[in-house]
Amino acid sequence: MKISSQRIIEILSLTIGIEACLVMAGWILNIDALTRILPDKINMKFPTALMFFFSSIGLYFIFRMVKDNYEISTVVLPGVALLLFLVMGVIFLANLTNTETGLLANLTGMQTGIENLFVVKGTSIYASGSGNPSFITIINFILFGLTCINSLFSSPNRQKIFKYIGWFIMITSLISIMGYLFSIPALYFEIYNLTPIALNTAIAFSLLGCGLVIIGKIKTVYEI
């Protein structure tokens, strides 16, 4: 029995959303096992899980926008994109410099606070974790935010953009997963002082990228 593209997108969105909720519950309830897959490796950060929750919603509504020109998508997708840009953009700017406080704190005397939600102080990133997401995590979320905006505009290149961004997110995630499988830290970006990407984060991104690739293959009015 052939599974429809809508059902696949629904399964992917639901899986990503459930994983995000479990990780957020782990941080809030201080259940460390919910925040990571491997006990001795990096965990998914709370801001990352929060953005995955909204991205799971965004993925579904991108599909509905492309497939059915669903009117509610024009309201939901800009909101998802705005959240991704604000949260990931602020964290990115706050970590441009390799200091304890970050660039924004040096300029304003204040920390953002976003990256430190539910972080247990005085522990290593392999125990309870720094709240800073991996650099590739920030890039992937910003790219997904751009995809949300792109889905609102009908053009001959829209589907190609979905596929290009989807493949980029999926390939970088699969490389990270391979790094964990073969114990090659550089593949999951454990390089110098960079925060590595967590295994559950890489898996969630691979699902998100796969969803975008599937949406990119949907026939539109420009291709029929």
MDAnalysis code that builds the backbone (N, CA, C; Angstrom):
import MDAnalysis as mda
import numpy as np

u = mda.Universe.empty(672, n_residues=224, atom_resindex=np.repeat(np.arange(224), 3), trajectory=True)
u.add_TopologyAttr("name", ["N", "CA", "C"] * 224)
u.add_TopologyAttr("resid", np.arange(1, 225))
u.add_TopologyAttr("resname", ["MET", "LYS", "ILE", "SER", "SER", "GLN", "ARG", "ILE", "ILE", "GLU", "ILE", "LEU", "SER", "LEU", "THR", "ILE", "GLY", "ILE", "GLU", "ALA", "CYS", "LEU", "VAL", "MET", "ALA", "GLY", "TRP", "ILE", "LEU", "ASN", "ILE", "ASP", "ALA", "LEU", "THR", "ARG", "ILE", "LEU", "PRO", "ASP", "LYS", "ILE", "ASN", "MET", "LYS", "PHE", "PRO", "THR", "ALA", "LEU", "MET", "PHE", "PHE", "PHE", "SER", "SER", "ILE", "GLY", "LEU", "TYR", "PHE", "ILE", "PHE", "ARG", "MET", "VAL", "LYS", "ASP", "ASN", "TYR", "GLU", "ILE", "SER", "THR", "VAL", "VAL", "LEU", "PRO", "GLY", "VAL", "ALA", "LEU", "LEU", "LEU", "PHE", "LEU", "VAL", "MET", "GLY", "VAL", "ILE", "PHE", "LEU", "ALA", "ASN", "LEU", "THR", "ASN", "THR", "GLU", "THR", "GLY", "LEU", "LEU", "ALA", "ASN", "LEU", "THR", "GLY", "MET", "GLN", "THR", "GLY", "ILE", "GLU", "ASN", "LEU", "PHE", "VAL", "VAL", "LYS", "GLY", "THR", "SER", "ILE", "TYR", "ALA", "SER", "GLY", "SER", "GLY", "ASN", "PRO", "SER", "PHE", "ILE", "THR", "ILE", "ILE", "ASN", "PHE", "ILE", "LEU", "PHE", "GLY", "LEU", "THR", "CYS", "ILE", "ASN", "SER", "LEU", "PHE", "SER", "SER", "PRO", "ASN", "ARG", "GLN", "LYS", "ILE", "PHE", "LYS", "TYR", "ILE", "GLY", "TRP", "PHE", "ILE", "MET", "ILE", "THR", "SER", "LEU", "ILE", "SER", "ILE", "MET", "GLY", "TYR", "LEU", "PHE", "SER", "ILE", "PRO", "ALA", "LEU", "TYR", "PHE", "GLU", "ILE", "TYR", "ASN", "LEU", "THR", "PRO", "ILE", "ALA", "LEU", "ASN", "THR", "ALA", "ILE", "ALA", "PHE", "SER", "LEU", "LEU", "GLY", "CYS", "GLY", "LEU", "VAL", "ILE", "ILE", "GLY", "LYS", "ILE", "LYS", "THR", "VAL", "TYR", "GLU", "ILE"])
u.atoms.positions = np.array([
    [0.843, -1.198, 0.000],
    [0.000, 0.000, 0.000],
    [0.877, 1.247, 0.000],
    [0.615, 2.127, -0.940],
    [1.411, 3.342, -1.069],
    [0.933, 4.394, -0.073],
    [1.871, 4.964, 0.658],
    [1.547, 6.004, 1.629],
    [1.588, 7.357, 0.939],
    [0.562, 8.167, 1.141],
    [0.491, 9.476, 0.501],
    [1.532, 10.416, 1.084],
    [1.904, 11.422, 0.293],
    [2.885, 12.399, 0.766],
    [2.369, 13.156, 1.979],
    [1.054, 13.385, 2.038],
    [0.494, 14.093, 3.193],
    [0.660, 13.270, 4.457],
    [0.421, 11.953, 4.372],
    [0.566, 11.118, 5.546],
    [2.025, 11.072, 6.005],
    [2.968, 11.036, 5.055],
    [4.391, 11.023, 5.414],
    [4.761, 12.308, 6.143],
    [4.307, 13.450, 5.606],
    [4.598, 14.738, 6.242],
    [3.975, 14.801, 7.625],
    [2.769, 14.279, 7.766],
    [2.118, 14.267, 9.079],
    [2.913, 13.426, 10.073],
    [3.415, 12.277, 9.628],
    [4.208, 11.410, 10.507],
    [5.519, 12.090, 10.898],
    [6.188, 12.705, 9.915],
    [7.446, 13.399, 10.196],
    [7.231, 14.554, 11.170],
    [6.194, 15.347, 10.923],
    [5.905, 16.493, 11.792],
    [5.582, 16.036, 13.201],
    [4.771, 14.990, 13.309],
    [4.387, 14.481, 14.624],
    [5.591, 13.915, 15.374],
    [6.447, 13.199, 14.663],
    [7.644, 12.617, 15.289],
    [8.566, 13.709, 15.827],
    [8.814, 14.731, 14.997],
    [9.672, 15.850, 15.426],
    [9.055, 16.570, 16.611],
    [7.744, 16.812, 16.552],
    [7.065, 17.518, 17.635],
    [7.101, 16.753, 18.944],
    [6.883, 15.423, 18.878],
    [6.920, 14.599, 20.091],
    [8.321, 14.594, 20.698],
    [9.346, 14.447, 19.848],
    [10.720, 14.475, 20.348],
    [11.024, 15.802, 21.033],
    [10.578, 16.894, 20.423],
    [10.810, 18.216, 21.001],
    [10.136, 18.341, 22.370],
    [8.914, 17.856, 22.479],
    [8.190, 17.928, 23.757],
    [8.860, 17.091, 24.832],
    [9.364, 15.914, 24.455],
    [10.052, 15.058, 25.424],
    [11.317, 15.726, 25.955],
    [12.073, 16.349, 25.042],
    [13.309, 17.015, 25.461],
    [12.999, 18.204, 26.362],
    [11.996, 19.012, 26.008],
    [11.628, 20.151, 26.852],
    [11.159, 19.674, 28.224],
    [10.404, 18.576, 28.249],
    [9.966, 18.020, 29.532],
    [11.170, 17.568, 30.346],
    [12.173, 16.997, 29.667],
    [13.385, 16.569, 30.353],
    [14.105, 17.718, 31.032],
    [14.180, 18.860, 30.340],
    [14.831, 20.031, 30.925],
    [14.012, 20.599, 32.088],
    [12.703, 20.722, 31.886],
    [11.855, 21.338, 32.902],
    [11.773, 20.474, 34.158],
    [11.666, 19.155, 33.952],
    [11.513, 18.232, 35.074],
    [12.848, 17.669, 35.565],
    [13.950, 18.119, 34.942],
    [15.288, 17.667, 35.314],
    [15.448, 16.151, 35.165],
    [14.930, 15.629, 34.038],
    [15.102, 14.211, 33.695],
    [16.106, 14.149, 32.553],
    [17.360, 13.962, 32.905],
    [18.437, 14.083, 31.924],
    [18.308, 13.088, 30.773],
    [17.781, 11.896, 31.049],
    [17.689, 10.857, 30.022],
    [16.796, 11.278, 28.858],
    [15.862, 12.191, 29.090],
    [14.964, 12.642, 28.023],
    [15.631, 13.636, 27.081],
    [16.744, 14.219, 27.516],
    [17.380, 15.265, 26.707],
    [18.443, 14.734, 25.756],
    [18.787, 13.450, 25.884],
    [19.864, 12.899, 25.068],
    [19.590, 11.432, 24.762],
    [20.245, 10.927, 23.699],
    [20.135, 9.502, 23.357],
    [21.282, 8.717, 23.980],
    [22.497, 9.252, 23.852],
    [23.677, 8.598, 24.402],
    [24.020, 9.229, 25.751],
    [24.123, 8.445, 26.811],
    [24.330, 8.982, 28.161],
    [25.591, 9.826, 28.315],
    [26.654, 9.492, 27.577],
    [27.932, 10.175, 27.761],
    [28.196, 11.237, 26.705],
    [27.171, 11.585, 25.914],
    [27.352, 12.567, 24.846],
    [26.457, 13.787, 25.062],
    [26.576, 14.723, 24.145],
    [25.891, 16.002, 24.254],
    [24.376, 15.822, 24.182],
    [23.644, 16.728, 24.837],
    [22.191, 16.669, 24.825],
    [21.601, 17.734, 23.890],
    [20.324, 17.557, 23.556],
    [19.629, 18.601, 22.804],
    [19.318, 19.750, 23.750],
    [19.581, 20.976, 23.314],
    [19.368, 22.142, 24.156],
    [17.886, 22.516, 24.219],
    [17.500, 23.203, 25.282],
    [16.099, 23.607, 25.418],
    [15.655, 24.532, 24.282],
    [16.435, 25.568, 23.921],
    [16.010, 26.406, 22.792],
    [15.887, 25.608, 21.496],
    [16.768, 24.615, 21.305],
    [16.702, 23.766, 20.116],
    [15.397, 22.981, 20.091],
    [15.044, 22.385, 21.227],
    [13.797, 21.621, 21.307],
    [12.587, 22.520, 21.057],
    [12.622, 23.717, 21.614],
    [11.518, 24.660, 21.421],
    [11.357, 25.022, 19.949],
    [12.475, 25.238, 19.262],
    [12.423, 25.572, 17.848],
    [11.998, 24.374, 16.997],
    [12.350, 23.167, 17.421],
    [11.884, 21.972, 16.713],
    [10.368, 21.835, 16.832],
    [9.825, 22.187, 17.988],
    [8.378, 22.109, 18.170],
    [7.668, 23.011, 17.155],
    [8.139, 24.246, 17.038],
    [7.520, 25.166, 16.079],
    [7.835, 24.771, 14.638],
    [9.023, 24.197, 14.423],
    [9.386, 23.761, 13.067],
    [8.512, 22.594, 12.608],
    [8.131, 21.719, 13.550],
    [7.245, 20.616, 13.187],
    [5.900, 21.147, 12.698],
    [5.429, 22.197, 13.341],
    [4.192, 22.851, 12.894],
    [4.419, 23.509, 11.535],
    [5.576, 24.175, 11.395],
    [5.905, 24.838, 10.135],
    [5.976, 23.873, 8.968],
    [6.558, 22.693, 9.199],
    [6.682, 21.700, 8.129],
    [5.316, 21.290, 7.609],
    [4.388, 21.043, 8.516],
    [3.037, 20.638, 8.109],
    [2.358, 21.734, 7.299],
    [2.473, 22.973, 7.764],
    [1.772, 24.061, 7.083],
    [2.470, 24.470, 5.780],
    [3.771, 24.212, 5.666],
    [4.427, 24.404, 4.369],
    [3.822, 23.437, 3.356],
    [3.649, 22.190, 3.766],
    [3.035, 21.202, 2.876],
    [1.634, 21.625, 2.468],
    [0.840, 22.065, 3.443],
    [-0.531, 22.462, 3.132],
    [-0.566, 23.685, 2.230],
    [0.403, 24.577, 2.385],
    [0.466, 25.768, 1.541],
    [0.793, 25.392, 0.104],
    [1.749, 24.492, -0.072],
    [2.169, 24.080, -1.408],
    [1.106, 23.197, -2.076],
    [0.541, 22.290, -1.287],
    [-0.406, 21.316, -1.838],
    [-1.789, 21.910, -2.077],
    [-2.296, 22.652, -1.087],
    [-3.684, 23.108, -1.138],
    [-3.850, 24.618, -1.084],
    [-2.742, 25.364, -1.022],
    [-2.812, 26.815, -0.845],
    [-3.660, 27.157, 0.378],
    [-3.392, 26.421, 1.460],
    [-4.178, 26.519, 2.690],
    [-4.045, 27.910, 3.292],
    [-5.175, 28.583, 3.495],
    [-5.160, 29.987, 3.891],
    [-4.529, 30.205, 5.263],
    [-4.765, 29.277, 6.204],
    [-4.221, 29.443, 7.549],
    [-2.687, 29.445, 7.531],
    [-2.096, 28.805, 6.524],
    [-0.634, 28.770, 6.410],
    [-0.040, 30.164, 6.290],
    [-0.780, 31.077, 5.685],
    [-0.273, 32.443, 5.511],
    [-0.176, 33.193, 6.831],
    [-0.828, 32.664, 7.856],
    [-0.746, 33.261, 9.198],
    [0.285, 32.528, 10.047],
    [0.277, 31.187, 9.965],
    [1.147, 30.376, 10.819],
    [2.608, 30.493, 10.410],
    [2.888, 30.384, 9.110],
    [4.282, 30.316, 8.648],
    [5.097, 31.584, 8.937],
    [4.549, 32.793, 8.736],
    [5.331, 33.982, 9.128],
    [5.643, 34.001, 10.622],
    [4.699, 33.503, 11.452],
    [4.945, 33.454, 12.890],
    [6.059, 32.488, 13.246],
    [6.058, 31.310, 12.611],
    [7.119, 30.331, 12.843],
    [8.466, 30.892, 12.414],
    [8.499, 31.510, 11.229],
    [9.745, 32.089, 10.715],
    [10.265, 33.182, 11.649],
    [9.364, 34.028, 12.147],
    [9.771, 35.116, 13.035],
    [10.393, 34.571, 14.316],
    [9.789, 33.531, 14.890],
    [10.344, 32.925, 16.098],
    [11.729, 32.337, 15.844],
    [11.878, 31.636, 14.720],
    [13.176, 31.047, 14.383],
    [14.238, 32.123, 14.216],
    [13.893, 33.193, 13.499],
    [14.858, 34.272, 13.262],
    [15.227, 34.974, 14.562],
    [14.231, 35.249, 15.410],
    [14.500, 35.972, 16.651],
    [15.358, 35.150, 17.609],
    [14.929, 33.924, 17.900],
    [15.635, 33.111, 18.889],
    [17.018, 32.700, 18.389],
    [17.081, 32.111, 17.197],
    [18.369, 31.657, 16.683],
    [19.271, 32.835, 16.297],
    [18.665, 33.902, 15.802],
    [19.452, 35.084, 15.441],
    [20.109, 35.719, 16.648],
    [19.347, 35.847, 17.738],
    [19.888, 36.435, 18.964],
    [20.989, 35.561, 19.546],
    [20.764, 34.239, 19.569],
    [21.785, 33.326, 20.092],
    [23.038, 33.367, 19.228],
    [22.845, 33.451, 17.903],
    [23.986, 33.531, 16.994],
    [24.814, 34.780, 17.263],
    [24.150, 35.926, 17.391],
    [24.863, 37.172, 17.654],
    [25.547, 37.148, 19.021],
    [24.893, 36.507, 19.987],
    [25.451, 36.462, 21.337],
    [26.683, 35.580, 21.432],
    [26.891, 34.740, 20.430],
    [28.014, 33.803, 20.482],
    [29.008, 34.014, 19.346],
    [29.014, 35.204, 18.771],
    [29.964, 35.492, 17.700],
    [31.403, 35.495, 18.207],
    [31.574, 35.875, 19.449],
    [32.921, 35.889, 20.018],
    [33.082, 34.724, 20.978],
    [34.257, 34.214, 21.070],
    [34.524, 33.055, 21.916],
    [34.848, 33.509, 23.338],
    [33.858, 34.105, 23.990],
    [34.007, 34.545, 25.380],
    [32.873, 33.953, 26.192],
    [32.994, 34.069, 27.480],
    [31.972, 33.485, 28.353],
    [30.641, 34.191, 28.209],
    [30.665, 35.486, 27.948],
    [29.418, 36.240, 27.901],
    [28.908, 36.476, 26.501],
    [29.774, 36.482, 25.510],
    [29.322, 36.681, 24.139],
    [29.341, 38.139, 23.725],
    [29.157, 38.392, 22.440],
    [29.269, 39.733, 21.882],
    [28.210, 40.676, 22.432],
    [26.954, 40.232, 22.496],
    [25.898, 41.129, 22.948],
    [26.119, 41.564, 24.388],
    [26.590, 40.654, 25.215],
    [26.848, 41.008, 26.606],
    [27.981, 42.018, 26.707],
    [28.990, 41.870, 25.851],
    [30.108, 42.812, 25.865],
    [29.661, 44.206, 25.436],
    [28.701, 44.266, 24.509],
    [28.258, 45.558, 23.994],
    [27.239, 46.225, 24.912],
    [26.370, 45.416, 25.519],
    [25.275, 45.989, 26.282],
    [25.388, 45.761, 27.780],
    [26.297, 44.864, 28.183],
    [26.398, 44.532, 29.593],
    [25.354, 43.537, 30.052],
    [24.616, 42.940, 29.103],
    [23.544, 42.013, 29.441],
    [23.692, 40.724, 28.639],
    [23.249, 39.609, 29.206],
    [23.154, 38.360, 28.477],
    [21.749, 38.212, 27.927],
    [21.585, 37.403, 26.897],
    [20.262, 37.251, 26.287],
    [19.325, 36.482, 27.201],
    [19.843, 35.484, 27.922],
    [19.007, 34.668, 28.793],
    [18.349, 33.508, 28.068],
    [18.148, 33.630, 26.764],
    [17.469, 32.584, 26.006],
    [18.258, 31.291, 26.046],
    [19.588, 31.414, 25.854],
    [20.408, 30.216, 25.764],
    [20.629, 29.545, 27.115],
    [20.179, 30.176, 28.199],
    [20.420, 29.607, 29.527],
    [19.149, 29.107, 30.207],
    [18.066, 28.949, 29.440],
    [16.836, 28.430, 30.018],
    [17.040, 27.010, 30.528],
    [16.749, 26.790, 31.807],
    [16.790, 25.462, 32.419],
    [18.179, 24.839, 32.420],
    [19.220, 25.652, 32.289],
    [20.579, 25.120, 32.350],
    [21.011, 24.992, 33.802],
    [21.593, 23.860, 34.157],
    [22.133, 23.655, 35.499],
    [23.543, 24.227, 35.536],
    [23.761, 25.210, 36.350],
    [25.054, 25.884, 36.410],
    [26.120, 24.996, 37.028],
    [27.368, 25.231, 36.630],
    [28.487, 24.554, 37.247],
    [28.702, 23.133, 36.778],
    [28.084, 22.739, 35.667],
    [28.276, 21.391, 35.151],
    [28.794, 21.471, 33.730],
    [29.405, 20.378, 33.272],
    [29.941, 20.361, 31.917],
    [28.821, 20.189, 30.907],
    [29.124, 20.488, 29.628],
    [28.101, 20.354, 28.599],
    [27.718, 18.901, 28.384],
    [28.512, 17.969, 28.875],
    [28.181, 16.554, 28.720],
    [27.361, 16.035, 29.898],
    [27.162, 16.888, 30.913],
    [26.325, 16.473, 32.034],
    [24.920, 17.037, 31.837],
    [24.696, 18.269, 32.266],
    [23.381, 18.875, 32.064],
    [23.376, 19.820, 30.874],
    [24.514, 20.421, 30.580],
    [24.618, 21.098, 29.304],
    [24.636, 22.604, 29.335],
    [25.448, 23.181, 28.481],
    [25.332, 24.593, 28.169],
    [24.078, 24.766, 27.347],
    [23.485, 25.943, 27.409],
    [22.262, 26.166, 26.627],
    [22.523, 26.569, 25.207],
    [23.785, 26.675, 24.806],
    [24.092, 27.133, 23.456],
    [23.949, 26.008, 22.441],
    [23.098, 26.180, 21.424],
    [23.002, 25.160, 20.376],
    [24.266, 25.132, 19.526],
    [24.426, 24.052, 18.789],
    [25.533, 23.947, 17.849],
    [25.388, 24.985, 16.749],
    [26.537, 25.393, 16.177],
    [26.522, 26.381, 15.091],
    [25.688, 25.880, 13.910],
    [25.818, 24.592, 13.555],
    [25.070, 24.054, 12.422],
    [23.582, 24.002, 12.741],
    [23.235, 23.860, 14.019],
    [21.833, 23.894, 14.433],
    [21.231, 25.262, 14.152],
    [21.966, 26.301, 14.503],
    [21.498, 27.662, 14.260],
    [21.315, 27.909, 12.768],
    [22.290, 27.502, 11.956],
    [22.209, 27.690, 10.503],
    [21.005, 26.959, 9.924],
    [20.794, 25.716, 10.334],
    [19.681, 24.924, 9.799],
    [18.331, 25.543, 10.148],
    [18.191, 26.048, 11.359],
    [16.922, 26.667, 11.746],
    [16.669, 27.958, 10.973],
    [17.712, 28.739, 10.763],
    [17.554, 29.969, 9.982],
    [17.163, 29.630, 8.549],
    [17.780, 28.591, 7.980],
    [17.418, 28.150, 6.630],
    [15.967, 27.677, 6.579],
    [15.535, 26.973, 7.614],
    [14.140, 26.529, 7.636],
    [13.197, 27.726, 7.747],
    [13.590, 28.731, 8.514],
    [12.782, 29.947, 8.599],
    [12.634, 30.614, 7.240],
    [13.733, 30.660, 6.487],
    [13.673, 31.215, 5.127],
    [12.758, 30.381, 4.235],
    [12.752, 29.061, 4.461],
    [11.881, 28.182, 3.693],
    [10.416, 28.471, 3.995],
    [10.109, 28.746, 5.257],
    [8.738, 29.105, 5.627],
    [8.277, 30.348, 4.866],
    [9.148, 31.330, 4.782],
    [8.808, 32.560, 4.052],
    [8.694, 32.272, 2.556],
    [9.621, 31.487, 2.027],
    [9.621, 31.169, 0.600],
    [8.344, 30.446, 0.170],
    [7.788, 29.631, 1.063],
    [6.593, 28.861, 0.715],
    [5.372, 29.743, 0.470],
    [5.426, 30.978, 0.945],
    [4.280, 31.884, 0.786],
    [4.219, 32.503, -0.595],
    [5.282, 32.360, -1.378],
    [5.350, 32.994, -2.695],
    [5.402, 31.929, -3.782],
    [4.435, 31.966, -4.670],
    [4.403, 31.010, -5.780],
    [5.372, 31.455, -6.869],
    [6.296, 30.585, -7.211],
    [7.261, 30.884, -8.264],
    [7.794, 29.576, -8.827],
    [8.332, 29.604, -10.039],
    [8.876, 28.373, -10.641],
    [10.033, 27.770, -9.848],
    [10.734, 28.606, -9.052],
    [11.908, 28.121, -8.317],
    [11.593, 27.673, -6.893],
    [10.337, 27.807, -6.479],
    [10.005, 27.507, -5.083],
    [10.307, 26.062, -4.722],
    [9.925, 25.134, -5.577],
    [10.145, 23.722, -5.274],
    [11.632, 23.374, -5.231],
    [12.413, 24.006, -6.110],
    [13.851, 23.759, -6.108],
    [14.487, 24.214, -4.794],
    [14.025, 25.357, -4.290],
    [14.567, 25.870, -3.031],
    [14.257, 24.906, -1.897],
    [13.033, 24.360, -1.893],
    [12.689, 23.357, -0.877],
    [13.673, 22.197, -0.922],
    [13.925, 21.691, -2.118],
    [14.800, 20.523, -2.261],
    [16.236, 20.851, -1.891],
    [16.747, 22.007, -2.324],
    [18.130, 22.376, -2.021],
    [18.347, 22.515, -0.510],
    [17.447, 23.265, 0.151],
    [17.581, 23.456, 1.599],
    [17.341, 22.144, 2.332],
    [16.361, 21.370, 1.864],
    [16.085, 20.068, 2.479],
    [17.274, 19.138, 2.403],
    [17.912, 19.071, 1.225],
    [19.093, 18.207, 1.070],
    [20.248, 18.685, 1.932],
    [20.432, 20.014, 2.024],
    [21.516, 20.547, 2.855],
    [21.310, 20.148, 4.310],
    [20.090, 20.357, 4.826],
    [19.799, 20.010, 6.212],
    [19.953, 18.510, 6.441],
    [19.455, 17.717, 5.493],
    [19.488, 16.270, 5.656],
    [20.914, 15.727, 5.575],
    [21.703, 16.228, 4.630],
    [23.071, 15.730, 4.459],
    [23.947, 16.091, 5.656],
    [23.869, 17.339, 6.125],
    [24.666, 17.728, 7.297],
    [24.269, 16.910, 8.524],
    [22.991, 16.587, 8.617],
    [22.514, 15.790, 9.748],
    [22.997, 14.349, 9.645],
    [22.921, 13.784, 8.443],
    [23.370, 12.397, 8.257],
    [24.875, 12.263, 8.492],
    [25.629, 13.291, 8.097],
    [27.071, 13.285, 8.373],
    [27.320, 13.252, 9.881],
    [26.550, 14.037, 10.619],
    [26.691, 14.049, 12.078],
    [26.335, 12.701, 12.679],
    [25.273, 12.080, 12.167],
    [24.880, 10.761, 12.658],
    [25.982, 9.741, 12.394],
    [26.587, 9.829, 11.205],
    [27.695, 8.931, 10.880],
    [28.871, 9.161, 11.826],
    [29.072, 10.402, 12.231],
    [30.132, 10.703, 13.178],
    [29.930, 9.992, 14.499],
    [28.673, 9.940, 14.956],
    [28.382, 9.211, 16.192],
    [28.538, 7.714, 16.003],
    [28.095, 7.199, 14.855],
    [28.161, 5.763, 14.601],
    [29.604, 5.261, 14.547],
    [30.496, 6.078, 13.958],
    [31.879, 5.658, 13.766],
    [32.854, 6.366, 14.712],
    [32.302, 7.073, 15.708],
    [33.120, 7.751, 16.728],
    [34.136, 8.706, 16.103],
    [33.648, 9.586, 15.226],
    [34.483, 10.623, 14.608],
    [33.916, 11.977, 15.034],
    [34.395, 12.547, 16.140],
    [33.818, 13.778, 16.691],
    [33.753, 14.941, 15.707],
    [34.733, 15.045, 14.802],
    [34.743, 16.170, 13.859],
    [33.506, 16.184, 12.979],
    [32.934, 15.014, 12.721],
    [31.755, 14.942, 11.852],
    [30.506, 15.496, 12.519],
    [30.473, 15.443, 13.860],
    [29.332, 16.084, 14.529],
    [29.761, 17.409, 15.177],
    [30.782, 18.003, 14.564],
    [31.207, 19.384, 14.832],
    [31.773, 19.596, 16.228],
    [32.375, 18.563, 16.799],
    [33.113, 18.744, 18.045],
    [34.532, 19.150, 17.683],
    [34.666, 20.430, 17.315],
    [35.924, 20.968, 16.817],
    [36.291, 22.196, 17.644],
    [37.479, 22.227, 18.168],
    [37.961, 23.347, 18.975],
    [36.965, 23.630, 20.091],
    [36.455, 24.877, 20.163],
    [35.521, 25.243, 21.222],
    [34.068, 25.240, 20.764],
    [33.790, 24.692, 19.577],
    [32.425, 24.659, 19.067],
    [31.595, 23.650, 19.851],
    [30.329, 23.995, 20.077],
    [29.413, 23.052, 20.704],
    [28.993, 22.018, 19.673],
    [29.202, 20.734, 19.932],
    [28.808, 19.713, 18.959],
    [27.295, 19.587, 18.858],
    [26.826, 19.041, 17.748],
    [25.399, 18.813, 17.572],
    [25.033, 17.499, 18.250],
    [23.935, 17.472, 18.964],
    [23.500, 16.261, 19.665],
    [22.956, 15.243, 18.672],
    [23.023, 13.975, 19.037],
    [22.541, 12.923, 18.145],
    [21.041, 13.051, 17.896],
    [20.252, 13.323, 18.945],
    [18.812, 13.474, 18.734],
    [18.480, 14.720, 17.922],
    [19.331, 15.742, 18.022],
    [19.146, 16.932, 17.183],
    [19.399, 16.597, 15.723],
    [20.466, 15.853, 15.462],
    [20.793, 15.458, 14.089],
    [19.690, 14.598, 13.482],
    [19.133, 13.683, 14.279],
    [18.053, 12.830, 13.788],
    [16.820, 13.664, 13.450],
    [16.470, 14.602, 14.338],
    [15.307, 15.457, 14.086],
    [15.506, 16.303, 12.828],
    [16.726, 16.813, 12.637],
    [16.997, 17.603, 11.427],
    [16.930, 16.732, 10.172],
    [17.362, 15.483, 10.259],
    [17.289, 14.605, 9.099],
    [15.837, 14.384, 8.692],
    [14.950, 14.282, 9.674],
    [13.519, 14.141, 9.386],
    [12.950, 15.428, 8.793],
    [13.383, 16.565, 9.340],
    [12.913, 17.852, 8.837],
    [13.372, 18.069, 7.400],
    [14.645, 17.767, 7.124],
    [15.168, 17.901, 5.766],
    [14.476, 16.969, 4.795],
    [14.206, 15.741, 5.242],
    [13.497, 14.772, 4.412],
    [12.116, 15.300, 4.044],
    [11.446, 15.902, 5.001],
    [10.125, 16.484, 4.736],
    [10.174, 17.565, 3.680],
    [11.189, 18.426, 3.737],
    [11.319, 19.491, 2.740],
    [11.595, 18.920, 1.356],
    [12.405, 17.864, 1.287],
    [12.689, 17.232, -0.007],
    [11.409, 16.650, -0.598],
    [10.592, 16.020, 0.236],
    [9.314, 15.462, -0.230],
    [8.398, 16.567, -0.734],
    [8.324, 17.664, 0.004],
    [7.494, 18.798, -0.430],
    [8.015, 19.371, -1.740],
    [9.342, 19.388, -1.898],
    [9.942, 19.913, -3.121],
    [9.623, 19.108, -4.358],
    [9.150, 17.863, -4.164],
    [8.822, 17.001, -5.307],
    [7.346, 17.063, -5.695],
    [6.568, 17.840, -4.943],
    [5.155, 17.967, -5.262],
    [4.977, 18.763, -6.551],
    [4.162, 18.281, -7.433],
    [3.894, 18.984, -8.675],
    [3.040, 20.216, -8.416],
    [3.467, 21.346, -8.943],
    [2.719, 22.585, -8.815],
    [2.193, 23.015, -10.161],
    [1.481, 24.130, -10.170],
    [0.890, 24.646, -11.401],
    [1.962, 24.957, -12.441],
    [3.190, 25.261, -11.975],
    [4.270, 25.597, -12.894],
    [4.855, 24.354, -13.565],
    [4.567, 23.178, -12.980],
    [5.189, 21.960, -13.488],
    [4.201, 21.017, -14.179],
    [2.913, 21.334, -14.067],
    [1.901, 20.476, -14.663],
    [1.704, 20.817, -16.141],
])
